[in-house]
């Protein structure tokens, strides 16, 4: 397949979001020619204490910043989108400690019990949208770095996880593709259903979190989303990725399904819940499942209560030895269950940012053959401040799908 790099569009997005987000609109000869801008983000300052014999302790910052602009362009709307993270500088190089997490690499080794940092460039995208007859719409986008049409809304952007400070263990079964290179997407939708499909470069980001990792459009994805109303949303999706893993040979197919529900609670509250399952089809006829249910309730302007429960497949050799399973070793799958509960209270601390102080605790259930590696009952604890800012700072979270 011929290579396609949407560099011009993406660098235009990067230029716009770094030079134009400070104003609400840019002056023009008429209202029809004006840009409208938005920007928002969040940052956690947290003490992360992972318990048990495989745990670690660190002080870190998990953070995201998004900015964008829109303007009319004839019958179309043109949008520029940029999303960034400083986690390459605020999270340990070997990743944030997170028991039983698995995915990507550091110094050529598989990350186990660590969540990798997000890249500096999370999204650099241009999009064009226009209305069609009978209430439908068409959206076309090209991204130097973006999200192909697979999975539920990624965890940093969904309401159900908006107050939860850590990534889900099922991240690499559901939504790890939210940082992909060279993504071209077409979407058709109505108020009730959308169908989108993407071509993209299938490799995961490399260990250099400060750069881009362009390549051929060698992978593809498709998704159907149904929105019956009252805040409900269902999606099913799948993608085929060409050689996604740096140290794991072979292609990968990912299949996901999810249901989410969002509801306002008066003028000062909200409720978000998600249930999802994802399956990776791997070489050697291996299947790797991840299941998740999570919810966040924001009420009385100041309180966030949240929980997450998961079950994920893991390899016993990898959890025991903390390295990639060699091809000479037969796979031995096991399940890990995790439960996280937490609470955050909004503080009247800064006018410029919504500030919350919170605590989260996680417990695990796993194969007794891992007791000597993890301890019998490891407990993880996060104590943190969360800062939300920008044009959507008052919102506890935002959904990022088109």
C-alpha positions as CSV (number, residue, x, y, z in Angstrom):
1,X,0.0,0.0,0.0
2,X,1.2,3.5,-0.9
3,X,2.3,5.6,2.1
4,X,0.1,8.5,3.0
5,X,1.3,11.1,5.6
6,X,-1.2,13.9,6.4
7,X,1.6,16.1,7.6
8,X,0.3,19.5,6.3
9,X,-3.1,19.0,8.1
10,X,-1.5,17.9,11.4
11,X,1.2,20.6,11.5
12,X,-1.6,23.2,10.8
13,X,-3.4,21.8,13.8
14,X,-0.3,22.0,16.0
15,X,0.3,25.6,14.9
16,X,-3.3,26.6,15.6
17,X,-3.5,25.1,19.1
18,X,-0.2,26.6,20.2
19,X,-0.9,30.1,18.9
20,X,-4.7,30.7,18.9
21,X,-6.4,29.1,21.9
22,X,-6.3,32.1,24.1
23,X,-9.2,33.9,22.5
24,X,-12.8,32.8,22.2
25,X,-12.9,33.8,18.5
26,X,-10.8,35.4,15.9
27,X,-11.9,38.5,14.1
28,X,-12.9,38.3,10.5
29,X,-14.9,40.2,7.9
30,X,-18.1,38.5,8.9
31,X,-19.4,36.0,11.5
32,X,-19.4,33.3,8.8
33,X,-15.6,33.6,8.5
34,X,-14.8,33.5,12.2
35,X,-13.0,30.9,14.1
36,X,-14.3,29.6,17.5
37,X,-11.8,28.0,19.8
38,X,-12.0,25.8,22.9
39,X,-9.4,24.4,25.3
40,X,-9.5,22.3,28.4
41,X,-7.4,19.8,30.3
42,X,-6.6,18.2,33.6
43,X,-3.6,17.3,35.7
44,X,-3.2,15.0,38.7
45,X,-0.5,15.4,41.3
46,X,-0.6,12.1,43.0
47,X,1.3,9.8,45.5
48,X,1.0,6.4,43.9
49,X,1.7,3.5,46.4
50,X,1.4,0.0,44.9
51,X,1.4,-2.7,47.6
52,X,2.7,-6.2,47.8
53,X,6.0,-7.7,46.8
54,X,5.8,-6.4,43.2
55,X,4.7,-2.9,44.2
56,X,6.5,0.4,44.0
57,X,5.9,4.0,45.2
58,X,6.3,7.2,43.2
59,X,5.1,10.8,43.1
60,X,3.9,11.6,39.6
61,X,1.6,13.7,37.4
62,X,-0.9,12.3,35.0
63,X,-2.1,15.0,32.6
64,X,-3.8,15.9,29.3
65,X,-4.4,19.1,27.4
66,X,-6.7,19.6,24.5
67,X,-7.4,22.5,22.2
68,X,-9.3,23.0,19.0
69,X,-10.9,25.5,16.6
70,X,-13.8,25.4,14.2
71,X,-14.9,27.6,11.3
72,X,-17.4,27.5,8.5
73,X,-16.0,26.6,5.0
74,X,-18.9,26.8,2.6
75,X,-21.3,24.0,3.3
76,X,-18.6,22.4,5.5
77,X,-17.3,22.9,9.0
78,X,-13.5,22.7,9.3
79,X,-12.1,21.7,12.6
80,X,-8.5,21.6,13.9
81,X,-7.7,19.4,17.0
82,X,-4.6,19.1,19.1
83,X,-4.1,17.0,22.3
84,X,-0.9,16.9,24.3
85,X,0.5,15.4,27.5
86,X,3.6,16.2,29.6
87,X,3.7,12.7,31.0
88,X,7.0,11.9,29.3
89,X,8.4,14.4,31.9
90,X,6.1,13.8,34.8
91,X,5.8,10.0,34.9
92,X,8.8,7.7,35.5
93,X,10.6,6.6,32.3
94,X,9.8,3.0,33.1
95,X,6.1,3.9,33.5
96,X,3.7,4.6,36.3
97,X,3.5,1.7,38.9
98,X,0.3,-0.3,38.4
99,X,0.0,-3.9,39.5
100,X,-0.9,-6.4,36.8
101,X,-0.7,-3.9,34.0
102,X,0.9,-5.1,30.8
103,X,1.8,-3.4,27.5
104,X,4.5,-1.6,25.4
105,X,8.1,-1.5,26.3
106,X,11.0,0.2,28.1
107,X,14.6,-0.3,27.2
108,X,13.5,-3.2,24.9
109,X,11.7,-5.0,27.7
110,X,8.0,-5.6,28.1
111,X,6.4,-3.3,30.7
112,X,4.7,-5.4,33.5
113,X,3.2,-3.8,36.6
114,X,3.7,-0.5,34.9
115,X,1.5,1.9,32.9
116,X,3.4,3.6,30.1
117,X,3.3,7.4,29.8
118,X,1.3,9.0,27.1
119,X,3.2,10.6,24.3
120,X,3.6,14.4,24.1
121,X,1.5,14.4,20.9
122,X,-1.8,12.6,21.6
123,X,-3.7,14.1,18.7
124,X,-2.9,16.3,15.7
125,X,-5.9,16.3,13.4
126,X,-7.9,18.2,10.8
127,X,-11.5,17.4,10.1
128,X,-14.3,18.4,7.7
129,X,-18.0,17.9,8.4
130,X,-21.1,18.8,6.5
131,X,-24.8,18.1,7.0
132,X,-26.6,15.7,4.6
133,X,-30.3,15.2,3.8
134,X,-32.7,13.6,6.3
135,X,-30.7,14.8,9.3
136,X,-27.5,12.8,8.6
137,X,-23.9,14.1,8.4
138,X,-20.6,13.2,6.9
139,X,-17.2,13.7,8.7
140,X,-13.8,13.2,7.1
141,X,-10.6,13.5,9.1
142,X,-6.9,13.1,8.7
143,X,-4.5,12.9,11.6
144,X,-0.7,12.8,12.0
145,X,-1.6,11.3,15.4
146,X,-5.1,10.4,16.3
147,X,-7.7,7.7,17.1
148,X,-9.0,5.1,14.6
149,X,-12.6,3.9,14.7
150,X,-12.3,1.1,17.3
151,X,-13.3,0.8,20.9
152,X,-15.3,2.9,23.3
153,X,-14.3,6.4,24.2
154,X,-10.7,6.2,25.5
155,X,-10.4,6.3,29.3
156,X,-8.8,9.8,29.6
157,X,-11.9,11.3,27.9
158,X,-15.0,9.4,29.1
159,X,-17.3,10.6,31.9
160,X,-17.4,7.2,33.6
161,X,-13.6,7.5,34.4
162,X,-13.3,11.3,34.7
163,X,-12.3,11.2,38.4
164,X,-10.3,7.9,38.4
165,X,-6.6,8.7,38.5
166,X,-5.2,5.5,37.0
167,X,-5.5,3.7,33.6
168,X,-7.7,0.5,33.5
169,X,-5.9,-2.9,33.3
170,X,-8.1,-3.6,30.2
171,X,-6.5,-0.6,28.4
172,X,-4.7,-2.8,25.8
173,X,-7.9,-4.8,25.2
174,X,-10.1,-1.8,24.5
175,X,-8.8,1.6,23.8
176,X,-5.0,1.7,23.6
177,X,-5.3,2.6,19.9
178,X,-6.4,6.1,20.9
179,X,-2.8,7.1,20.2
180,X,-2.1,5.9,16.6
181,X,-0.2,7.4,13.8
182,X,-1.4,8.5,10.3
183,X,-5.1,8.0,10.8
184,X,-7.6,8.7,8.0
185,X,-11.3,8.3,9.0
186,X,-14.7,8.6,7.3
187,X,-17.9,8.8,9.4
188,X,-21.5,8.8,8.4
189,X,-24.1,9.4,11.1
190,X,-27.5,10.4,12.2
191,X,-28.8,11.3,15.6
192,X,-29.3,7.7,16.4
193,X,-26.5,5.8,14.6
194,X,-23.0,6.4,13.3
195,X,-20.8,4.3,11.2
196,X,-17.1,5.1,10.9
197,X,-14.1,3.4,9.4
198,X,-10.3,4.1,9.5
199,X,-7.0,3.4,7.8
200,X,-4.0,3.9,10.0
201,X,-0.4,2.8,10.9
202,X,-0.8,-0.1,13.2
203,X,2.4,0.0,15.3
204,X,2.2,1.1,18.9
205,X,4.1,4.2,19.8
206,X,7.8,3.5,20.5
207,X,9.7,4.3,23.7
208,X,10.5,7.8,22.7
209,X,7.5,9.6,24.0
210,X,8.5,13.0,22.6
211,X,8.2,12.2,18.9
212,X,5.9,10.9,16.2
213,X,6.1,7.4,14.7
214,X,4.9,7.6,11.1
215,X,4.5,4.7,8.8
216,X,2.4,3.1,6.1
217,X,-1.4,2.9,6.2
218,X,-1.2,-0.9,6.9
219,X,-4.1,-1.4,9.3
220,X,-7.9,-0.8,9.3
221,X,-10.8,-0.4,11.7
222,X,-14.6,-0.1,11.7
223,X,-17.2,0.8,14.3
224,X,-21.0,1.0,14.6
225,X,-22.4,3.2,17.4
226,X,-26.1,3.3,18.3
227,X,-27.5,6.2,20.4
228,X,-31.1,5.4,21.3
229,X,-31.5,8.5,23.5
230,X,-31.7,9.2,27.2
231,X,-27.9,9.2,27.4
232,X,-27.4,5.6,26.3
233,X,-24.8,4.6,23.7
234,X,-23.8,1.1,22.3
235,X,-20.8,0.4,20.1
236,X,-19.3,-2.6,18.5
237,X,-16.0,-2.4,16.6
238,X,-13.0,-4.3,15.4
239,X,-9.6,-3.5,13.9
240,X,-6.7,-5.4,12.2
241,X,-3.3,-4.1,13.2
242,X,-0.1,-4.9,11.3
243,X,2.8,-5.8,13.7
244,X,1.5,-3.6,16.6
245,X,4.0,-4.7,19.2
246,X,7.7,-3.8,19.2
247,X,8.9,-7.2,20.7
248,X,5.9,-9.4,19.9
249,X,5.9,-10.8,16.3
250,X,2.7,-11.0,14.3
251,X,-0.4,-9.1,13.5
252,X,-3.3,-8.6,15.9
253,X,-7.1,-8.4,15.6
254,X,-9.0,-6.5,18.3
255,X,-12.8,-6.8,18.8
256,X,-14.7,-4.7,21.3
257,X,-18.3,-4.0,22.5
258,X,-19.5,-1.5,25.1
259,X,-22.5,0.2,26.5
260,X,-22.4,3.6,28.3
261,X,-24.9,5.8,30.0
262,X,-24.6,9.4,30.9
263,X,-27.1,11.5,32.8
264,X,-27.3,15.0,34.3
265,X,-28.1,15.3,38.0
266,X,-29.7,18.7,38.2
267,X,-27.7,21.8,37.5
268,X,-24.6,20.7,39.4
269,X,-24.1,17.0,38.9
270,X,-23.7,14.1,36.5
271,X,-23.5,10.4,36.3
272,X,-21.5,8.2,33.8
273,X,-21.2,4.5,33.6
274,X,-19.5,2.1,31.2
275,X,-19.5,-1.7,30.7
276,X,-17.2,-3.1,28.0
277,X,-15.4,-6.2,26.8
278,X,-12.5,-6.5,24.4
279,X,-10.6,-9.4,22.9
280,X,-7.2,-9.5,21.2
281,X,-6.7,-12.3,18.8
282,X,-3.0,-13.1,18.9
283,X,-0.5,-15.4,17.1
284,X,-0.5,-19.1,18.1
285,X,-4.3,-19.0,18.3
286,X,-4.2,-17.1,21.6
287,X,-7.0,-15.0,22.9
288,X,-6.6,-12.2,25.4
289,X,-9.8,-10.9,27.0
290,X,-10.4,-7.8,29.1
291,X,-13.7,-6.8,30.8
292,X,-14.5,-3.6,32.7
293,X,-17.4,-1.9,34.5
294,X,-16.9,1.6,35.9
295,X,-18.9,4.6,37.1
296,X,-18.4,8.1,38.3
297,X,-21.0,10.2,40.1
298,X,-20.5,13.9,40.5
299,X,-23.1,15.6,42.9
300,X,-23.7,18.7,44.9
301,X,-21.0,20.5,42.9
302,X,-18.2,19.2,45.2
303,X,-18.4,15.4,45.5
304,X,-17.1,12.6,43.1
305,X,-17.7,9.0,44.0
306,X,-16.3,6.3,41.6
307,X,-15.6,2.7,41.2
308,X,-14.1,0.3,38.7
309,X,-14.1,-3.5,38.5
310,X,-12.1,-5.5,35.9
311,X,-11.1,-9.0,34.8
312,X,-8.2,-9.4,32.5
313,X,-6.2,-12.2,31.0
314,X,-2.5,-12.4,31.7
315,X,0.4,-14.9,31.1
316,X,1.7,-16.6,34.2
317,X,5.3,-16.6,32.9
318,X,5.3,-12.9,32.3
319,X,3.8,-12.0,35.7
320,X,6.3,-14.3,37.4
321,X,9.4,-13.3,35.6
322,X,8.6,-9.7,34.6
323,X,9.7,-10.3,31.0
324,X,8.2,-11.2,27.7
325,X,7.4,-14.9,27.5
326,X,9.9,-16.6,25.1
327,X,8.5,-18.5,22.1
328,X,10.0,-21.7,23.6
329,X,7.7,-21.5,26.6
330,X,4.1,-22.7,26.2
331,X,1.5,-20.0,27.1
332,X,-0.3,-20.4,30.4
333,X,-3.2,-18.0,30.8
334,X,-4.6,-16.8,34.1
335,X,-7.3,-14.3,35.2
336,X,-6.7,-11.2,37.4
337,X,-9.6,-9.4,39.0
338,X,-9.3,-5.8,40.3
339,X,-11.6,-3.5,42.2
340,X,-11.0,0.2,42.7
341,X,-13.1,2.5,44.8
342,X,-12.5,6.2,45.4
343,X,-13.8,9.6,46.4
344,X,-12.8,13.2,45.6
345,X,-13.9,16.5,47.1
346,X,-13.8,19.8,45.2
347,X,-11.9,22.5,47.0
348,X,-12.4,26.3,46.7
349,X,-8.7,26.7,46.1
350,X,-8.2,28.3,42.7
351,X,-10.4,30.4,40.6
352,X,-8.6,29.4,37.4
353,X,-9.0,25.7,37.9
354,X,-11.5,23.2,39.4
355,X,-9.4,21.6,42.2
356,X,-10.3,18.3,43.8
357,X,-8.5,16.3,46.5
358,X,-9.1,12.6,46.3
359,X,-8.1,9.1,47.4
360,X,-8.5,5.7,45.6
361,X,-7.8,2.2,46.8
362,X,-7.5,-1.0,44.8
363,X,-7.6,-4.7,45.7
364,X,-6.9,-7.7,43.6
365,X,-7.8,-11.4,43.2
366,X,-5.5,-13.7,41.3
367,X,-4.0,-17.1,40.9
368,X,-2.5,-18.5,44.1
369,X,0.6,-19.5,42.1
370,X,1.4,-15.8,42.1
371,X,1.3,-15.4,45.9
372,X,5.1,-15.6,46.1
373,X,5.4,-12.8,43.5
374,X,2.8,-10.3,44.6
375,X,2.0,-11.3,48.2
376,X,-1.3,-12.7,49.2
377,X,-3.4,-9.5,49.5
378,X,-1.7,-6.5,47.9
379,X,-3.5,-3.2,48.2
380,X,-2.8,-0.1,46.1
381,X,-3.4,3.5,47.2
382,X,-3.5,6.8,45.4
383,X,-3.8,10.2,47.2
384,X,-4.0,13.1,44.8
385,X,-4.9,16.6,43.8
386,X,-6.7,17.0,40.5
387,X,-6.8,20.3,38.5
388,X,-9.4,20.8,35.7
389,X,-9.1,23.9,33.6
390,X,-10.1,25.6,30.4
391,X,-13.3,26.3,28.6
392,X,-14.7,23.0,29.9
393,X,-13.1,23.2,33.4
394,X,-16.5,23.0,35.1
395,X,-17.2,19.7,33.6
396,X,-16.1,16.6,35.4
397,X,-15.2,14.9,32.1
398,X,-15.8,15.0,28.4
399,X,-16.6,12.4,25.8
400,X,-14.3,12.5,22.8
401,X,-15.9,10.5,20.1
402,X,-17.2,12.3,17.0
